[in-house]
């Protein structure tokens, strides 16, 4: 290489630097202690929305069973299904 030839900057340098910064930010965020599940009360409507999102997801059921066990999972399902029935009955009464 002659002394007059200039090296061109790598076009991926910016993307690599950005990705490295984001990975560090994510790692720092994940290293912070998380709020224990169930430590913050949410309303029945929000609980029902979350339940319905996971209701037809076998992987979500597997995680729930693994995290909470069969007894707690069953109690959760019973409570959420009662909320669904109540909501559906209320919706029919309003029509």
Phi, psi and omega in degrees: 000133180278163182289346180268350180279128179259140176282133177277143179293146178290127182293344181269354183303314181298317180295319179295316179297317178299313181298319179297317178298316181296320179298319178295316179300316181295316179299319178294319179296317181289337181280345177289145179297137180267153176291130180300142180301131179087001182279342179243125181285133173239157184290162182300324180296316179293320177301316181294320177300315180295319179299315182293331177293324184263353188303320182257022182246101182302325180294322178295321177296319179299317178296317180298315179297319180293318182286318189252340183085167186293319184294311179294322179296316179298317179298319179298313181299316180299316180296316181292322179293324175298318178298318180298314180298315179298317179295315181294321178294322178294319179296322178291323180292330181282342184283000000 
